[in-house]
Amino acid sequence: MTTENGLERRAFLKGAAVGGAAASATMGGGATVLAQGTAAASPPAAASAPAGAGYQYLKPDEAAFVEALVDTMIPADELTPKGTDVGINIFIDRALADGWGKGDRLYMQGPWKQGHPNQGYQLALTPAQLWRAGIEATNAHCVKTLGKAFDQLTTAQRDQVLRDLDAGRVTFDNGLPARVFWGMVYQNVMEGMFSDPIYGGNQDKAGWKLVGFPGVIQNNRNHVVASRNKRFEGDYTSIADMS
């Protein structure tokens, strides 16, 4: 998200970049990325799209929404390329098309009663269905309040829509819980930024370079002591690099 000083727009990354916080590293939620260190000093080059980067789940209007979304949340600057150049849109599409998006690991038999926040995900929708319904509802909200779909808004307008979602100031007319949708959006963008590049996001390891995370933990266990309290300066290693 953008602001006049260009810093607050990355507030959602602070949890990953400060204090050794963990960000989910895989679509299935198995491994984690331990993010630490400071931002890179020089502008990283924009990464090329992964091979076969066509969309598998998202329809054209949905892809336009997701591309505008990730470019608003991850704008190009001296720290990273924009979200689509990092491949976050591809990561999200692949996740929605795969078993995670289909709810393979979710209990989907009901009964569907109103739950409490501490009970976790309670909707009768798979993640892919939630994304589809959430995109439609967000676009409807944008058309109703601003006269245009989300991807057609100015950067400042898109930024405000996302801030309103985050603050709980948006109510969807179709009854979909906006905060639940936003929570999944936030999580998936973070995962796409910091997951292993083999899943489509974090192209050119831009997310890892941003926070100084070396990559595959097993390959870098011998660097832990040498890199303690200082920025990692070695090679960033992905799963693909190990094959």
Backbone bond lengths (Angstrom), bond angles and torsions (degrees), N, CA, C in turn:
res aa  C-N    CA-C-N  psi(-1)  N-CA   C-N-CA  omega(-1)  CA-C   N-CA-C  phi
1 M - - - 1.437 - - 1.517 109.54 -
2 T 1.294 117.46 144.56 1.445 120.18 -173.02 1.519 111.68 -100.82
3 T 1.333 115.58 148.16 1.445 122.79 171.18 1.506 106.93 -141.04
4 E 1.331 117.10 177.36 1.455 120.60 -176.93 1.528 111.51 -62.79
5 N 1.306 118.83 -37.50 1.462 119.70 -178.37 1.518 113.20 -92.95
6 G 1.324 117.09 -1.45 1.457 120.07 174.27 1.516 114.99 71.85
7 L 1.335 117.80 8.17 1.462 119.84 -176.51 1.514 111.88 -102.78
8 E 1.340 117.35 -42.58 1.455 119.79 -174.86 1.516 111.88 -65.06
9 R 1.328 116.80 -25.34 1.459 119.65 -179.65 1.515 111.59 -61.79
10 R 1.328 118.52 -18.37 1.453 121.64 178.29 1.525 112.09 -104.63
11 A 1.322 116.36 18.53 1.456 119.15 -177.75 1.524 111.27 -59.84
12 F 1.343 117.22 -33.30 1.460 119.47 -177.93 1.522 112.24 -70.21
13 L 1.356 118.11 -12.59 1.457 121.09 176.81 1.521 112.47 -88.06
14 K 1.341 117.31 -12.57 1.460 119.31 -174.46 1.516 112.22 -60.49
15 G 1.321 115.81 -34.26 1.461 118.36 179.46 1.504 112.79 -62.44
16 A 1.347 116.57 -24.25 1.454 119.79 179.76 1.510 111.77 -95.33
17 A 1.331 117.20 -27.27 1.452 120.18 -171.92 1.515 113.74 -95.87
18 V 1.337 119.44 -14.50 1.461 122.20 -174.77 1.526 109.95 -121.08
19 G 1.294 116.42 136.27 1.453 121.63 170.89 1.510 115.54 75.25
20 G 1.348 117.54 16.41 1.452 119.18 177.27 1.511 113.25 67.91
21 A 1.343 117.49 31.87 1.466 120.36 179.18 1.508 109.85 -69.83
22 A 1.327 116.34 160.34 1.459 121.12 -177.34 1.509 110.85 -107.16
23 A 1.341 116.43 137.60 1.458 121.85 173.62 1.509 108.14 -120.41
24 S 1.314 116.63 140.05 1.461 120.32 -177.21 1.511 110.63 -60.01
25 A 1.345 117.23 136.04 1.455 120.80 -172.12 1.508 114.06 -105.60
26 T 1.322 119.03 -11.78 1.448 119.44 -177.45 1.508 110.84 -133.35
27 M 1.338 116.49 160.49 1.445 120.80 177.96 1.513 110.85 -64.97
28 G 1.315 117.03 -30.79 1.455 120.04 -179.42 1.513 113.39 -84.50
29 G 1.329 118.76 -9.13 1.452 121.61 176.89 1.510 113.31 82.73
30 G 1.321 119.53 22.71 1.448 121.21 -177.34 1.510 112.53 -80.30
31 A 1.330 117.57 -78.09 1.454 121.69 -176.76 1.512 110.59 -78.18
32 T 1.337 115.53 167.43 1.456 120.33 175.38 1.506 109.34 -128.64
33 V 1.346 114.86 156.34 1.453 121.39 175.49 1.515 107.40 -101.84
34 L 1.311 118.66 121.75 1.454 121.71 175.78 1.516 107.34 -90.40
35 A 1.330 115.64 106.76 1.456 120.94 -172.66 1.520 109.59 -96.62
36 Q 1.335 116.47 129.17 1.451 120.34 178.13 1.513 109.49 -153.19
37 G 1.337 115.94 166.44 1.456 119.68 178.16 1.514 111.43 101.71
38 T 1.339 116.18 -169.21 1.454 122.63 -177.58 1.510 109.89 -115.45
39 A 1.327 115.58 169.60 1.457 120.53 -177.72 1.518 111.05 -71.00
40 A 1.328 115.66 152.73 1.454 120.55 178.46 1.521 110.60 -64.18
41 A 1.318 116.35 145.23 1.451 120.19 -175.99 1.515 112.57 -80.87
42 S 1.312 118.44 -32.77 1.456 121.38 -176.95 1.510 110.86 -104.73
43 P 1.355 118.51 150.22 1.461 121.26 -179.19 1.512 111.28 -64.47
44 P 1.345 118.21 127.76 1.462 120.32 177.36 1.511 110.55 -76.39
45 A 1.311 115.93 152.05 1.460 120.38 177.83 1.512 109.61 -74.21
46 A 1.336 116.31 145.98 1.455 120.75 176.95 1.529 109.49 -64.58
47 A 1.310 116.68 133.01 1.458 120.82 -177.23 1.519 110.21 -81.39
48 S 1.327 115.71 147.49 1.455 119.73 174.86 1.520 109.65 -78.07
49 A 1.325 116.84 151.02 1.460 120.82 -179.18 1.518 110.04 -65.52
50 P 1.331 117.74 144.84 1.462 120.17 179.66 1.510 111.14 -64.66
51 A 1.318 115.96 156.97 1.452 120.70 -179.71 1.522 110.37 -59.63
52 G 1.322 116.04 140.10 1.452 120.52 179.67 1.515 112.36 63.91
53 A 1.341 116.54 45.90 1.453 120.86 -172.17 1.519 113.65 -85.16
54 G 1.345 118.90 15.48 1.451 120.52 176.16 1.524 110.48 -66.22
55 Y 1.327 116.10 154.84 1.459 119.87 -176.89 1.528 111.08 -76.43
56 Q 1.322 115.60 139.12 1.459 122.15 -179.35 1.525 112.36 -103.79
57 Y 1.313 117.96 -26.70 1.463 121.54 -178.30 1.522 112.37 -120.51
58 L 1.318 117.46 -44.78 1.456 121.38 -173.03 1.518 111.98 -69.17
59 K 1.327 116.56 133.88 1.457 122.54 171.80 1.526 108.80 -77.51
60 P 1.337 119.15 163.89 1.471 120.64 -175.64 1.526 114.26 -52.49
61 D 1.345 117.75 -45.76 1.464 118.90 -179.29 1.527 111.34 -69.21
62 E 1.335 117.15 -32.31 1.460 121.02 176.61 1.521 111.04 -70.75
63 A 1.333 116.61 -39.32 1.463 120.56 177.46 1.525 110.31 -63.05
64 A 1.345 116.94 -39.49 1.471 120.56 178.07 1.522 110.18 -62.06
65 F 1.332 116.71 -40.33 1.464 121.23 177.57 1.519 110.56 -62.17
66 V 1.336 116.85 -50.01 1.463 120.90 -176.10 1.527 110.58 -64.82
67 E 1.316 117.84 -39.87 1.464 120.31 178.46 1.529 111.05 -62.54
68 A 1.340 116.51 -44.63 1.465 119.57 177.57 1.525 111.01 -64.73
69 L 1.328 116.00 -37.46 1.461 121.11 179.94 1.525 111.38 -61.84
70 V 1.328 116.93 -53.39 1.469 119.49 -174.34 1.525 111.21 -70.66
71 D 1.333 117.93 -29.35 1.464 119.51 177.34 1.521 111.50 -74.56
72 T 1.333 117.05 -25.07 1.463 120.62 175.06 1.522 110.65 -76.70
73 M 1.326 116.90 -41.64 1.455 120.43 -179.71 1.518 112.42 -75.85
74 I 1.339 116.86 -31.98 1.477 121.55 178.46 1.531 107.75 -125.09
75 P 1.322 117.58 82.05 1.466 119.27 178.27 1.521 111.41 -78.47
76 A 1.304 116.64 153.51 1.463 120.10 177.13 1.529 109.50 -69.67
77 D 1.308 116.94 132.78 1.454 121.91 175.51 1.517 108.77 -158.57
78 E 1.329 116.96 -160.23 1.461 120.22 -176.97 1.519 112.54 -72.86
79 L 1.334 117.05 -7.03 1.457 120.48 -177.39 1.523 113.30 -97.58
80 T 1.317 116.71 -44.10 1.465 120.75 -178.44 1.516 110.34 -150.55
81 P 1.351 117.52 162.35 1.461 120.01 167.08 1.531 109.34 -67.53
82 K 1.328 116.80 172.50 1.460 120.31 178.45 1.534 110.22 -70.81
83 G 1.326 115.31 165.44 1.456 121.20 -172.95 1.509 115.17 -56.08
84 T 1.341 117.88 -40.45 1.459 119.32 179.81 1.516 111.46 -69.84
85 D 1.327 118.28 -31.11 1.466 120.53 176.28 1.521 111.17 -72.61
86 V 1.327 116.47 -28.17 1.460 120.28 174.89 1.532 110.25 -76.06
87 G 1.338 117.09 -19.36 1.461 121.06 178.08 1.516 114.57 91.02
88 I 1.336 117.36 16.46 1.461 119.68 -177.27 1.521 111.26 -64.18
89 N 1.321 117.32 -34.99 1.468 120.55 176.93 1.527 111.29 -62.87
90 I 1.323 116.73 -38.11 1.472 120.42 178.01 1.520 110.57 -69.47
91 F 1.323 117.36 -41.01 1.463 121.27 176.95 1.524 110.43 -56.90
92 I 1.339 116.62 -47.55 1.461 121.08 -178.39 1.525 110.29 -63.14
93 D 1.330 117.02 -44.73 1.469 120.71 179.71 1.517 111.35 -60.67
94 R 1.333 117.37 -45.19 1.459 121.16 -179.51 1.524 110.74 -64.15
95 A 1.332 116.91 -40.00 1.455 120.44 179.81 1.526 110.92 -64.43
96 L 1.331 116.87 -40.60 1.462 120.95 -179.09 1.519 111.46 -70.05
97 A 1.321 116.99 -32.04 1.467 120.98 -179.46 1.520 112.16 -79.08
98 D 1.331 117.21 -18.92 1.470 121.28 -174.16 1.531 110.54 -93.57
99 G 1.315 115.33 -170.44 1.455 121.84 -176.05 1.511 113.65 -59.21
100 W 1.332 117.28 -37.03 1.463 119.71 179.16 1.518 110.49 -61.12
101 G 1.325 117.31 -46.27 1.452 120.82 -179.96 1.517 112.72 -64.24
102 K 1.328 116.18 -30.97 1.469 121.16 -179.76 1.526 112.41 -82.03
103 G 1.329 116.63 -3.08 1.462 120.01 178.47 1.501 114.35 76.89
104 D 1.336 116.96 27.06 1.464 120.17 -177.34 1.524 112.77 -59.29
105 R 1.331 117.49 -27.73 1.462 120.80 -177.29 1.529 112.22 -106.16
106 L 1.332 116.70 13.78 1.456 121.21 178.99 1.530 110.33 -108.09
107 Y 1.322 115.88 148.34 1.459 120.52 172.07 1.528 106.99 -80.15
108 M 1.316 117.44 117.81 1.460 122.23 -173.08 1.528 112.57 -121.89
109 Q 1.324 118.19 29.15 1.458 121.06 -176.10 1.537 113.87 -101.83
110 G 1.328 117.73 -6.52 1.455 119.46 -179.30 1.527 111.69 76.29
111 P 1.342 119.87 -173.67 1.474 126.29 2.47 1.521 112.05 -72.17
112 W 1.338 116.01 153.10 1.456 121.39 -174.33 1.521 109.80 -100.49
113 K 1.310 115.60 94.19 1.462 122.20 178.13 1.526 109.80 -111.41
114 Q 1.326 114.76 157.83 1.458 119.82 177.51 1.523 109.35 -64.19
115 G 1.321 116.57 121.66 1.460 120.69 -178.41 1.511 112.26 -101.44
116 H 1.307 115.38 178.68 1.461 122.23 174.90 1.518 109.21 -98.70
117 P 1.342 118.31 153.84 1.469 120.86 -178.46 1.525 113.69 -54.06
118 N 1.348 117.22 -34.63 1.463 119.10 -177.73 1.521 113.12 -76.53
119 Q 1.322 117.21 -1.67 1.458 120.82 178.03 1.521 112.44 -91.46
120 G 1.323 117.59 -2.39 1.456 120.56 177.71 1.515 112.53 80.11
121 Y 1.309 115.43 -162.39 1.461 122.45 -175.11 1.521 110.37 -63.90
122 Q 1.345 117.12 126.97 1.456 121.78 -173.96 1.525 114.12 -126.52
123 L 1.326 119.13 3.44 1.458 120.77 -174.89 1.524 112.46 -79.01
124 A 1.318 115.13 156.72 1.461 121.23 176.79 1.524 110.96 -85.98
125 L 1.311 117.45 13.41 1.463 123.36 -179.27 1.526 110.18 -104.86
126 T 1.309 117.15 140.92 1.462 119.94 169.42 1.525 108.13 -70.78
127 P 1.335 118.94 162.42 1.466 119.67 176.68 1.528 112.89 -54.09
128 A 1.323 117.77 -40.23 1.455 120.21 179.03 1.524 111.16 -63.88
129 Q 1.316 116.61 -41.27 1.464 120.33 178.33 1.524 111.17 -67.12
130 L 1.333 116.99 -36.97 1.463 120.16 177.92 1.519 110.69 -64.43
131 W 1.324 117.42 -44.10 1.460 120.50 177.63 1.525 110.52 -59.65
132 R 1.328 116.82 -46.38 1.470 120.18 -178.31 1.525 111.23 -62.19
133 A 1.326 116.46 -46.76 1.461 120.44 179.12 1.526 111.47 -67.09
134 G 1.336 116.74 -37.02 1.461 120.82 -179.83 1.515 112.60 -68.24
135 I 1.315 116.68 -39.41 1.467 120.06 176.52 1.522 110.26 -62.50
136 E 1.328 115.91 -45.87 1.464 120.10 179.30 1.530 111.23 -61.02
137 A 1.333 116.16 -43.81 1.457 120.28 -178.41 1.527 111.74 -68.20
138 T 1.340 117.29 -39.21 1.461 120.78 179.03 1.526 110.65 -66.62
139 N 1.321 116.62 -42.17 1.468 119.69 176.88 1.528 110.93 -62.03
140 A 1.336 116.77 -41.12 1.463 120.32 178.22 1.527 110.62 -62.63
141 H 1.314 116.94 -41.28 1.464 121.43 177.16 1.538 110.47 -62.21
142 C 1.332 116.70 -42.30 1.463 120.44 -179.07 1.530 111.30 -66.20
143 V 1.334 116.39 -41.98 1.466 120.25 178.91 1.528 110.15 -64.48
144 K 1.330 116.24 -40.81 1.465 121.31 -178.40 1.529 112.08 -66.65
145 T 1.341 116.49 -40.26 1.462 120.36 -173.80 1.528 114.04 -97.14
146 L 1.341 116.67 -27.23 1.465 119.93 -174.52 1.528 113.60 -126.10
147 G 1.326 117.06 -6.96 1.453 120.70 174.63 1.507 116.45 86.31
148 K 1.342 117.64 0.00 1.460 121.00 -178.30 1.521 110.06 -144.48
149 A 1.345 115.90 156.49 1.453 120.62 173.83 1.525 109.81 -66.63
150 F 1.315 116.79 162.07 1.462 122.33 -173.30 1.526 112.60 -55.28
151 D 1.335 117.53 -46.10 1.463 119.90 -175.17 1.523 112.46 -70.32
152 Q 1.339 118.51 -13.80 1.454 122.20 -179.95 1.523 113.05 -95.75
153 L 1.318 116.96 -2.90 1.453 121.73 179.55 1.526 110.75 -77.66
154 T 1.330 115.90 163.33 1.463 119.91 172.41 1.520 109.02 -70.71
155 T 1.312 116.18 164.19 1.464 120.07 178.66 1.519 111.14 -58.78
156 A 1.339 116.33 -42.08 1.468 120.01 179.95 1.525 111.04 -63.99
157 Q 1.327 117.73 -39.13 1.455 120.62 178.81 1.523 111.45 -67.77
158 R 1.327 116.99 -42.34 1.461 119.93 177.56 1.521 110.25 -61.60
159 D 1.302 115.60 -42.51 1.460 120.90 179.33 1.524 110.67 -58.42
160 Q 1.331 116.79 -43.04 1.459 120.76 -178.81 1.524 111.33 -68.00
161 V 1.328 117.03 -38.55 1.459 120.31 177.32 1.529 109.90 -59.72
162 L 1.337 116.77 -43.63 1.466 120.27 -179.86 1.526 111.01 -67.37
163 R 1.315 116.91 -36.99 1.465 120.05 176.77 1.532 110.52 -64.48
164 D 1.317 116.16 -39.52 1.460 119.81 179.24 1.529 111.11 -66.80
165 L 1.327 117.00 -39.68 1.458 120.27 175.37 1.524 110.33 -61.12
166 D 1.314 116.15 -44.48 1.460 121.50 -177.93 1.525 111.34 -64.59
167 A 1.321 116.44 -35.31 1.465 120.81 -177.13 1.521 112.73 -87.67
168 G 1.330 117.56 -1.17 1.451 120.24 179.83 1.517 113.52 75.90
169 R 1.333 116.69 23.54 1.462 120.03 -178.76 1.530 112.94 -92.52
170 V 1.331 117.88 3.65 1.462 121.75 -178.77 1.527 109.59 -111.79
171 T 1.327 115.58 131.49 1.461 121.86 173.49 1.519 108.09 -119.73
172 F 1.309 116.64 122.21 1.463 120.72 -179.23 1.525 110.54 -78.32
173 D 1.327 116.71 136.57 1.462 121.25 -179.30 1.526 112.40 -66.20
174 N 1.345 117.30 -25.96 1.466 119.65 -177.77 1.526 112.97 -84.53
175 G 1.338 116.90 3.88 1.457 120.80 176.63 1.519 115.43 86.87
176 L 1.328 117.68 -6.51 1.451 120.70 178.04 1.530 109.73 -64.22
177 P 1.339 119.04 133.14 1.470 120.11 179.51 1.527 111.03 -69.69
178 A 1.321 115.43 110.38 1.461 121.00 -174.28 1.520 111.99 -61.73
179 R 1.338 117.14 -36.16 1.462 120.12 -177.89 1.527 111.16 -68.26
180 V 1.325 117.03 -33.96 1.465 119.52 177.78 1.519 109.85 -67.26
181 F 1.326 116.59 -42.84 1.460 120.29 177.15 1.528 110.74 -61.63
182 W 1.316 117.01 -46.93 1.465 120.26 -179.46 1.529 111.10 -62.22
183 G 1.325 117.23 -38.34 1.457 119.71 178.83 1.513 111.91 -60.69
184 M 1.341 117.15 -40.21 1.457 119.97 178.37 1.522 111.12 -70.61
185 V 1.336 117.23 -38.91 1.459 121.20 177.17 1.524 110.43 -58.26
186 Y 1.308 115.62 -50.52 1.468 122.00 -179.12 1.527 110.99 -57.64
187 Q 1.334 115.45 -47.55 1.465 120.60 -178.86 1.529 110.89 -62.00
188 N 1.314 117.45 -46.20 1.458 120.61 -175.73 1.517 112.36 -68.92
189 V 1.333 117.83 -35.24 1.467 120.01 175.97 1.525 110.20 -65.45
190 M 1.336 116.78 -41.80 1.463 120.06 177.02 1.519 110.99 -61.46
191 E 1.331 116.34 -42.60 1.462 120.58 179.83 1.521 110.64 -64.12
192 G 1.340 116.63 -42.26 1.459 119.95 179.20 1.510 113.22 -65.96
193 M 1.330 116.42 -28.04 1.461 120.51 179.90 1.523 111.78 -76.13
194 F 1.339 117.22 -33.68 1.456 119.90 -170.54 1.534 114.75 -119.64
195 S 1.324 118.50 0.32 1.462 120.28 178.59 1.524 110.80 -71.87
196 D 1.313 116.04 168.92 1.459 119.53 174.62 1.530 109.40 -63.17
197 P 1.326 118.98 137.29 1.468 121.24 -178.52 1.519 114.58 -56.98
198 I 1.321 117.90 -17.09 1.456 120.06 -179.46 1.530 111.27 -62.41
199 Y 1.337 117.39 -19.22 1.458 121.12 -179.35 1.528 112.89 -92.36
200 G 1.325 118.51 4.59 1.460 121.64 174.61 1.506 115.31 106.58
201 G 1.332 118.14 -29.27 1.458 121.37 177.75 1.521 111.44 -93.85
202 N 1.344 115.69 -172.25 1.472 121.20 177.44 1.525 111.59 50.02
203 Q 1.338 116.99 41.05 1.454 120.37 -179.58 1.523 111.23 -63.39
204 D 1.330 115.25 144.63 1.465 122.81 -174.75 1.535 110.38 58.10
205 K 1.357 115.76 17.71 1.473 122.28 178.39 1.532 111.44 57.12
206 A 1.336 114.89 34.72 1.466 120.47 -175.92 1.520 112.04 -60.88
207 G 1.332 117.50 -39.89 1.455 120.06 179.55 1.512 112.19 -66.64
208 W 1.324 116.43 -41.68 1.462 119.93 179.26 1.530 111.01 -66.09
209 K 1.319 116.60 -40.03 1.465 119.74 179.19 1.523 111.01 -66.75
210 L 1.345 115.96 -31.24 1.462 120.13 179.31 1.515 111.42 -61.81
211 V 1.339 116.63 -40.48 1.466 120.21 -174.44 1.523 113.52 -108.32
212 G 1.336 117.58 -2.27 1.455 119.92 178.36 1.510 114.06 76.96
213 F 1.328 117.90 33.52 1.461 121.68 177.64 1.529 109.10 -94.56
214 P 1.327 119.54 127.78 1.464 121.74 -171.38 1.522 115.72 -74.71
215 G 1.338 118.39 -16.14 1.463 119.55 -179.66 1.513 111.50 109.77
216 V 1.328 115.75 -138.28 1.467 121.04 -175.31 1.530 110.10 -53.04
217 I 1.324 115.36 117.10 1.461 120.30 -171.77 1.530 112.00 -62.99
218 Q 1.317 117.51 -42.85 1.460 120.73 -177.18 1.518 111.49 -58.39
219 N 1.331 117.11 -36.29 1.456 121.26 -177.85 1.519 112.39 -74.97
220 N 1.331 117.72 -17.84 1.461 120.76 -174.33 1.527 113.36 -117.58
221 R 1.332 117.67 15.75 1.455 120.04 -177.14 1.524 112.01 -61.97
222 N 1.342 116.97 -28.91 1.467 119.69 -178.69 1.524 112.86 -77.15
223 H 1.368 116.49 -9.25 1.464 119.58 -178.88 1.529 112.24 -96.77
224 V 1.330 117.45 -1.11 1.458 120.30 -173.07 1.521 111.29 -60.69
225 V 1.327 117.39 -50.85 1.463 120.50 -177.12 1.526 111.04 -66.24
226 A 1.333 117.24 -44.13 1.466 120.64 -177.49 1.522 112.26 -65.32
227 S 1.338 117.57 -28.74 1.460 120.94 -176.41 1.528 112.87 -98.36
228 R 1.305 117.83 4.12 1.458 120.26 -177.97 1.526 110.91 -63.23
229 N 1.337 116.35 130.38 1.458 123.85 178.18 1.523 113.58 63.56
230 K 1.310 116.79 19.70 1.463 119.93 175.17 1.523 108.93 -146.22
231 R 1.307 116.64 161.91 1.455 121.57 -177.48 1.528 110.39 -71.03
232 F 1.340 116.02 137.23 1.451 121.53 177.55 1.525 109.48 -67.85
233 E 1.318 117.25 131.18 1.460 122.00 -175.77 1.527 112.98 -118.06
234 G 1.328 118.15 6.66 1.456 120.40 -177.82 1.517 113.06 -88.97
235 D 1.335 115.51 -158.92 1.463 121.23 179.19 1.527 109.70 -85.47
236 Y 1.341 115.37 136.57 1.457 121.50 176.89 1.531 108.03 -85.03
237 T 1.319 117.15 123.18 1.457 121.87 -170.29 1.527 111.51 -114.26
238 S 1.335 117.37 122.20 1.458 121.87 176.74 1.525 110.28 -99.60
239 I 1.325 116.76 173.52 1.455 120.86 177.26 1.523 110.06 -60.52
240 A 1.336 116.09 -41.36 1.466 120.19 179.93 1.520 112.34 -61.67
241 D 1.327 116.63 -32.49 1.471 120.00 179.17 1.513 111.96 -68.33
242 M 1.324 117.37 -19.19 1.462 121.00 -177.35 1.525 112.23 -86.51
243 S 1.333 117.51 -11.88 1.465 119.97 -176.03 1.533 111.43 -92.09
